[in-house]
Amino acid sequence: MFTLEDLRQTRSFQQALAEGHHQGRQEGECQLLLRLMEGRFGPVGDRLRQQIQALSSEQIEALGLYLWECQTIADVEAWPGFLG
């Protein structure tokens, strides 16, 4: 009989688990970045929110570092990473 533990040992399950962890981490990074931006600049518009949510973890990190240089939400919107 195939048990839950047997399922957990399969490559497919391990890959799905790793992907779920990656997506969860990326969503958490995105939410933290948005909260920081809202705390500093006020509400973030839907367009900018969608752009941020479409970023990879590496891009979220880069934008987070760039955020230190920003004085306004317009500076954030002009981030070169959104243009590529």
C-alpha positions as semicolon CSV with decimal commas, in nm:
position;residue;x (nm);y (nm);z (nm)
1;M;0,000;0,000;0,000
2;F;0,122;0,350;-0,090
3;T;0,141;0,566;0,223
4;L;0,166;0,940;0,275
5;E;0,529;0,893;0,377
6;D;0,593;0,711;0,047
7;L;0,443;1,009;-0,136
8;R;0,663;1,251;0,056
9;Q;0,969;1,065;-0,063
10;T;0,888;1,103;-0,433
11;R;1,080;1,344;-0,652
12;S;0,758;1,511;-0,768
13;F;0,651;1,581;-0,411
14;Q;0,995;1,718;-0,320
15;Q;0,995;1,943;-0,627
16;A;0,645;2,071;-0,552
17;L;0,743;2,137;-0,190
18;A;1,055;2,329;-0,295
19;E;0,854;2,535;-0,544
20;G;0,596;2,611;-0,278
21;H;0,865;2,729;-0,038
22;H;1,019;2,947;-0,309
23;Q;0,685;3,104;-0,400
24;G;0,600;3,163;-0,036
25;R;0,934;3,329;0,029
26;Q;0,896;3,547;-0,280
27;E;0,544;3,653;-0,179
28;G;0,669;3,738;0,170
29;E;0,954;3,947;0,030
30;C;0,710;4,128;-0,197
31;Q;0,468;4,200;0,088
32;L;0,749;4,332;0,307
33;L;0,873;4,560;0,030
34;L;0,520;4,693;-0,030
35;R;0,471;4,758;0,342
36;L;0,800;4,945;0,361
37;M;0,703;5,155;0,061
38;E;0,358;5,230;0,202
39;G;0,510;5,330;0,534
40;R;0,750;5,566;0,364
41;F;0,548;5,704;0,072
42;G;0,183;5,623;0,145
43;P;-0,050;5,403;-0,059
44;V;0,100;5,214;-0,353
45;G;-0,109;5,224;-0,670
46;D;-0,241;4,910;-0,835
47;R;-0,011;4,941;-1,138
48;L;0,305;4,966;-0,927
49;R;0,181;4,689;-0,696
50;Q;0,132;4,459;-0,996
51;Q;0,476;4,544;-1,130
52;I;0,634;4,459;-0,796
53;Q;0,437;4,136;-0,764
54;A;0,571;4,027;-1,105
55;L;0,935;4,061;-0,996
56;S;1,169;3,773;-0,921
57;S;1,327;3,739;-0,577
58;E;1,650;3,885;-0,711
59;Q;1,467;4,184;-0,855
60;I;1,274;4,237;-0,531
61;E;1,605;4,245;-0,345
62;A;1,752;4,491;-0,595
63;L;1,446;4,716;-0,569
64;G;1,465;4,698;-0,190
65;L;1,823;4,825;-0,202
66;Y;1,728;5,094;-0,455
67;L;1,448;5,204;-0,224
68;W;1,713;5,359;0,005
69;E;1,792;5,609;-0,271
70;C;1,431;5,705;-0,339
71;Q;1,279;6,026;-0,211
72;T;0,931;5,984;-0,364
73;I;0,708;5,711;-0,504
74;A;0,788;5,855;-0,849
75;D;1,152;5,762;-0,787
76;V;1,041;5,404;-0,720
77;E;0,828;5,400;-1,036
78;A;1,133;5,514;-1,235
79;W;1,343;5,219;-1,114
80;P;1,540;5,091;-1,416
81;G;1,445;4,732;-1,334
82;F;1,086;4,802;-1,440
83;L;1,199;4,912;-1,785
84;G;1,361;4,580;-1,879
